[in-house]
Amino acid sequence: MLADLHTVAAWILVIGNGMAGLWALAAHRHHRLRHRALWWFTGAVEAWVSVQVVLGVILMQDPDRVPGDFHVFYGFVAAMSVGIIFSYRSQLRDRLYLLYGAGGLFVMGLGIRAMTVG
């Protein structure tokens, strides 16, 4: 049951971060797409990475379910990437939409990769 929840949460992570990344990249080019809702959505899907990591850590407590090393690696890198993206927001203030666009797609790719090796 918890493993199914982890799988559903992974799909939410992948689709949500992909959508947020594409929206931010489109907003970089088209000013009419720059809404406060973009930042709320981006924050929600990036926070969702933490939910996914917590579910993964709980699943790892079961000795019968041992994930592959690379699955854990990609989950860790996704969590760290969110922190790194957030830390660059003040330095890349004039390219914020590009930062969060590329960052969202990067986290999406890490989620896909984690699902394929896990």
N, C-alpha and C positions, 0 to 999 in steps of 0.2 A: 504494500500500500504506500509506504513512504517512498519507495523507489519509483512508483508511478507518479507521485507528486513531484519528485525531483525531475523526472522526465518532462512533465507538463511545465514546470518552472523553467526548464532549459529552453523550451520552445518560446515561452513568454520572453525570456532574456534575448534570444536570437531575433525574434520578430520585432520586439519592442526597440531594441538598440538599432536594428537596421532601419526601422521607420524613423526614429529620432535622428539618426545620422543623415538619412536622405533629406529629411525636412530641414535640418540645419544647413546642409549644403545648398538646397534650393533657396533657403532664406538668405544665404550669402549673396545670391545673384538677384533675387526678386524681393524687394523691400516689403511688398504687401504680405509676405509670408512670415514676417517678423512679429510674432505675437508672444505675449507673456506665457501663453499655453505651451509654446515650444519648450520653454525652460522648465515648466512644471512637469511636462511629459519626460523630458530628458532626465531631470532629477529622479523621477519615479523609476524609470527603467535602469538608471545607473545604481540606484539604491537596491533594485531587485537583484543585482549581482550579489549583494551581501546576503540576501535571503537564500539565493541558490547555494552560496558557499556554506551557510549554516546547515542547510538541508544535507549537503554533501558530507559535512563533518559528522552529522548525526548518523548518516548511513554508514560511515566508516567504522562506527562503533560495533557493528555487526561483523563478527569474525568470518561469517560465511560469505560476505559480500566485500571482496577486496578489489577496489578499482585499479585500473592500470596506472602506472606511474605518470604517464603523460596526461591522463585524464585529470589527475590532481594538479599537475604542473600547469595545464591550461586554465584551470579554475583559479589557481593562485595568481597567475599572470593577469587574468581578467580583473580580479579584485584590485591588484596593484595598479593596473592601467587606469582604472577609474580614479584612483587617488592622484596619479601623475597628471591625468587630464585636468582634474580640478586644480592642481597646484600651478598649472601654467596659465590659468585664466587671466591673471593680472598682467602677466608679461605679454600675452597675445591678445590684449584687449581689442585691438583694431582688426584682428582676424579670429574673433571668438566663434563665429559661425563655422569657419573652416576647421578650427580646433575641435569643436564638438561634433561636427559632421564626420570628419575623418576618425575621431575617437569612437564615435558610436558604431561606425562600420568596422573598426578594428576589434572592438569588444564583441560585436556580432560574429566576426570571423573566429575569434577565440572560442566563443560558445559553440559554433559549428564544429570546430576542430576537436573540442573536448567531447562532443557527442559522438564523433566518428572514431575516436581512439578508445573511448570508454566502454 
